[in-house]
Protein backbone atom coordinates (compact mmCIF):
# COMPACT_ATOMS: atom_id res chain seq x y z
CA UNK A 1 0.00 0.00 0.00
CA UNK A 2 2.81 2.41 0.85
CA UNK A 3 4.52 1.73 -2.48
CA UNK A 4 1.35 2.54 -4.43
CA UNK A 5 0.99 5.82 -2.53
CA UNK A 6 4.63 6.72 -3.17
CA UNK A 7 4.29 5.83 -6.86
CA UNK A 8 1.13 7.93 -7.21
CA UNK A 9 2.79 10.85 -5.42
CA UNK A 10 5.80 10.66 -7.76
CA UNK A 11 3.44 10.67 -10.73
CA UNK A 12 1.61 13.72 -9.34
CA UNK A 13 4.90 15.51 -8.59
CA UNK A 14 6.28 14.80 -12.06
CA UNK A 15 3.49 16.49 -14.07
CA UNK A 16 3.28 20.02 -15.40
CA UNK A 17 2.48 22.68 -12.84
CA UNK A 18 0.38 25.72 -13.66
CA UNK A 19 -1.72 28.38 -12.02
CA UNK A 20 -5.01 29.48 -13.56
CA UNK A 21 -6.67 32.81 -12.80
CA UNK A 22 -9.57 34.61 -14.45
CA UNK A 23 -8.41 38.02 -15.64
CA UNK A 24 -11.44 39.38 -17.51
CA UNK A 25 -14.98 38.81 -18.72
CA UNK A 26 -17.19 40.45 -21.31
CA UNK A 27 -20.83 39.92 -22.15
CA UNK A 28 -21.26 37.87 -25.31
CA UNK A 29 -23.70 38.27 -28.19
CA UNK A 30 -26.53 36.68 -26.16
CA UNK A 31 -27.47 37.09 -22.49
CA UNK A 32 -26.26 33.58 -21.60
CA UNK A 33 -22.85 33.91 -23.29
CA UNK A 34 -19.70 35.35 -21.72
CA UNK A 35 -16.20 35.80 -23.14
CA UNK A 36 -13.94 34.85 -20.25
CA UNK A 37 -10.17 35.17 -20.24
CA UNK A 38 -7.88 33.23 -17.93
CA UNK A 39 -4.16 33.65 -17.37
CA UNK A 40 -2.37 30.30 -17.40
CA UNK A 41 1.07 30.53 -15.80
CA UNK A 42 3.65 27.79 -16.31
CA UNK A 43 5.17 26.99 -12.92
CA UNK A 44 7.18 24.09 -14.39
CA UNK A 45 10.80 24.12 -15.49
CA UNK A 46 9.88 23.02 -19.04
CA UNK A 47 7.72 24.61 -21.71
CA UNK A 48 4.05 23.69 -22.07
CA UNK A 49 2.05 23.69 -25.30
CA UNK A 50 -1.68 24.33 -24.88
CA UNK A 51 -3.44 21.98 -27.30
CA UNK A 52 -7.12 22.27 -26.32
CA UNK A 53 -9.47 23.61 -23.66
CA UNK A 54 -13.00 22.84 -22.48
CA UNK A 55 -15.45 23.54 -19.68
CA UNK A 56 -17.70 20.45 -19.36
CA UNK A 57 -20.00 21.54 -16.48
CA UNK A 58 -23.65 21.85 -17.61
CA UNK A 59 -24.03 25.20 -15.79
CA UNK A 60 -20.71 26.67 -16.99
CA UNK A 61 -19.96 25.21 -20.39
CA UNK A 62 -17.72 25.44 -23.42
CA UNK A 63 -17.16 22.50 -25.75
CA UNK A 64 -13.60 21.47 -26.51
CA UNK A 65 -11.70 24.06 -28.52
CA UNK A 66 -8.55 23.00 -30.36
CA UNK A 67 -5.96 25.78 -30.05
CA UNK A 68 -4.23 26.30 -33.38
CA UNK A 69 -1.49 27.14 -33.47
CA UNK A 70 -1.00 25.85 -29.92
CA UNK A 71 0.29 28.58 -27.61
CA UNK A 72 3.67 27.73 -26.12
CA UNK A 73 4.27 28.82 -22.53
CA UNK A 74 7.91 28.88 -21.49
CA UNK A 75 8.97 28.13 -17.90
CA UNK A 76 7.82 30.94 -15.62
CA UNK A 77 5.81 32.62 -18.39
CA UNK A 78 2.05 33.06 -18.87
CA UNK A 79 -0.46 32.93 -21.69
CA UNK A 80 -4.01 34.17 -22.01
CA UNK A 81 -6.80 31.74 -22.77
CA UNK A 82 -10.10 33.21 -23.95
CA UNK A 83 -13.24 31.05 -24.21
CA UNK A 84 -16.88 31.71 -25.06
CA UNK A 85 -18.76 30.28 -22.07
CA UNK A 86 -22.44 29.42 -21.83
CA UNK A 87 -24.05 29.97 -18.43
CA UNK A 88 -27.60 30.89 -17.43
CA UNK A 89 -27.37 31.22 -13.66
CA UNK A 90 -29.29 33.80 -11.64
CA UNK A 91 -27.56 36.71 -9.87
CA UNK A 92 -26.16 35.53 -6.54
CA UNK A 93 -25.87 31.89 -7.67
CA UNK A 94 -22.81 29.75 -7.12
CA UNK A 95 -21.72 26.84 -9.31
CA UNK A 96 -19.46 24.36 -7.54
CA UNK A 97 -17.06 21.89 -9.14
CA UNK A 98 -16.84 23.42 -12.59
CA UNK A 99 -13.64 22.43 -14.38
CA UNK A 100 -11.42 24.10 -16.93
CA UNK A 101 -9.74 21.14 -18.59
CA UNK A 102 -6.64 21.81 -20.65
CA UNK A 103 -5.00 19.25 -22.91
CA UNK A 104 -1.29 20.06 -23.08
CA UNK A 105 1.98 18.70 -24.36
CA UNK A 106 4.73 18.74 -21.74
CA UNK A 107 8.05 16.93 -21.49
CA UNK A 108 7.34 14.78 -24.55
CA UNK A 109 3.90 13.56 -23.41
CA UNK A 110 0.25 14.58 -23.54
CA UNK A 111 -1.26 15.65 -20.21
CA UNK A 112 -4.57 16.92 -18.89
CA UNK A 113 -4.62 19.85 -16.51
CA UNK A 114 -7.81 20.08 -14.47
CA UNK A 115 -8.52 23.40 -12.78
CA UNK A 116 -11.47 23.04 -10.41
CA UNK A 117 -13.46 26.26 -10.33
CA UNK A 118 -16.09 27.82 -8.13
CA UNK A 119 -18.20 30.22 -10.19
CA UNK A 120 -19.87 33.18 -8.46
CA UNK A 121 -22.54 35.22 -10.26
CA UNK A 122 -22.70 38.88 -9.24
CA UNK A 123 -25.78 41.16 -8.99
CA UNK A 124 -25.94 41.45 -12.79
CA UNK A 125 -25.47 37.70 -13.31
CA UNK A 126 -21.88 38.08 -14.53
CA UNK A 127 -19.64 35.08 -13.73
CA UNK A 128 -16.41 35.28 -11.74
CA UNK A 129 -14.34 32.14 -11.28
CA UNK A 130 -12.17 31.22 -8.34
CA UNK A 131 -9.64 28.47 -8.96
CA UNK A 132 -9.80 26.07 -6.01
CA UNK A 133 -7.23 23.47 -7.04
CA UNK A 134 -5.23 22.44 -10.11
CA UNK A 135 -4.33 18.80 -10.74
CA UNK A 136 -2.68 16.98 -13.64
CA UNK A 137 -2.79 13.53 -15.15
CA UNK A 138 -1.05 12.02 -18.14
CA UNK A 139 -3.42 11.28 -21.01
CA UNK A 140 -4.20 7.55 -20.92
CA UNK A 141 -3.05 7.12 -17.31
CA UNK A 142 -5.87 4.70 -16.47
CA UNK A 143 -4.80 2.42 -19.32
CA UNK A 144 -1.24 2.39 -17.95
CA UNK A 145 -2.48 1.33 -14.51
CA UNK A 146 -2.34 4.72 -12.82
CA UNK A 147 -6.07 5.05 -12.23
CA UNK A 148 -9.28 3.18 -11.80
CA UNK A 149 -11.82 2.36 -14.45
ABEGO torsion letter per residue (X at the ends): XAAAAAAAAAAAAABBBBBBBBABBBBBABAABBBBBBBBBBABABBBBBABBBBABAABBBBBBBBOBBBBBBBGBBBBBBBBBBBABBBGBBBBGBBBBBBBBBGGBBBBBBBBBBBBBBAAGBBBBBBABBBBBBBGAAAAGABBX
